[in-house]
Amino acid sequence: MKSSAVDYLASKESYIMPTAFERLAAANKLAIQQGKVTGLTFPVKRKKMGKGCQFKTPRNERIAKVEAVNELRKAGMNARKAADKCGIVYAKYRHWADDLGIKCNYNSRWGDTTNL
């Protein structure tokens, strides 16, 4: 009688035992969680601070700032200086532009390069 691979593996699962190290690690983890081991704790999960967090600045303000920086850049100003003049740092300008899908490929030396 033939059986499927899934049936075969299911029949073998009772034979798969954790190694001695895996059992020891599980026992140590449980002891730490229950407070039986002094001086050791698991680190607290940190609050998301970067990717995945909601923006604190409203969307319409972000759009206005990015467009203001882009206008200064089209006029020939350096991107970092333009962002500073608009009251944001360059990294935030690029992050907002990427998130909003606004093109920001301008170069004061060669003009608008968005169509390249």
N, C-alpha and C positions, 0 to 999 in steps of 0.2 A: 504494500500500500504506500503510495507516494503522498507526501505532505508538502505544503508550501514552505518557503523559507521563513515566513513569519511564524507559522506554527512550530517550526523547528527551534527558532530562537526563543519563543515563549516557553518551550519545554526545557530549555537550557538555563533560563533565568534563575531558577532555584539553585543552580550550581555556582552562579557567579557571586562570589563573596567579596566583600571589601577587604583590602589588604590590611595588614596590621597597622601600617602608618595611617591609612584613612580612618580606621577605627579610633586610633589615638588622637588624631586631629579633631574628629567629631566630638570626642569626649572633652578635649581641652576647650574647644569652642563653647560647648554647653556649660562647662565650669566657669568660664569667664563671663558668659551671659548671666549666669545665676549669681555672680558676685562671690563665688567661692575662692577665686584667686585674687589676692589683693595687689593693687598697683597696676593692674592691666585692665583696660577697657577698650572697646571698639570705638573708632572715631565716629563722631556724630556726622551725619550726612550734611554737607554744606548746601546752603541755599544757592540756586542757580544765579550766577552773576553775569554770565556772558551770553553765549549763544543760547537761544531759546527763551530769553527773558523778554517781557514786553517793554517797549520803549516808553520812557516817562514823558517825552515830548510828544504832543499831539501830531498826528500825521500832516495836517495842513501847515503847521509851523515848520516841520521838517522839509516839506516840499518847498516852502518859501525860502528857507535858508539855502537849500541846495541850488535852487534856481538863481538866487542872488549871487552865490559863489560862481556859478557858471557864467553869469553875465559879466562879472569882473574878469574872469578868465578869458572870455571872448574878447574883452577889451585889451588883453595883453598882460594881465597881472599873473604873477606866479601863483600856483594853486595854494600853497601854504599861506602866503601872504593874503590871498583873497579870503581864505577860510578864517584867518585871524581877524581880518577886517569885519567879517560878518558875525564874529563872536563865537565861533566854534573852532575846534582843533581839526587839523587835516584828516586824521584817522576817522573822526566822527563823521566828517563830510563824506568820505569815501564809503563808510559803512551805510550811511543813510541813502546815498545815491544808489548803491548796489541793492539795498533792500527795496527801495521805491522803484527801481528799474529805470532810473533817469541816467541818460548817457552823460558822461563827464570826460570825454576824450578831447580836450582842447589843449593846444600848445601855442603859447604866445609867439614862438619863433616861426611856426609854420601855419598858424591859423587853425581853423576848425578841422579836426581829423576824424570826425565821427563817420564820414562816408568812406573811409579807407577800407 
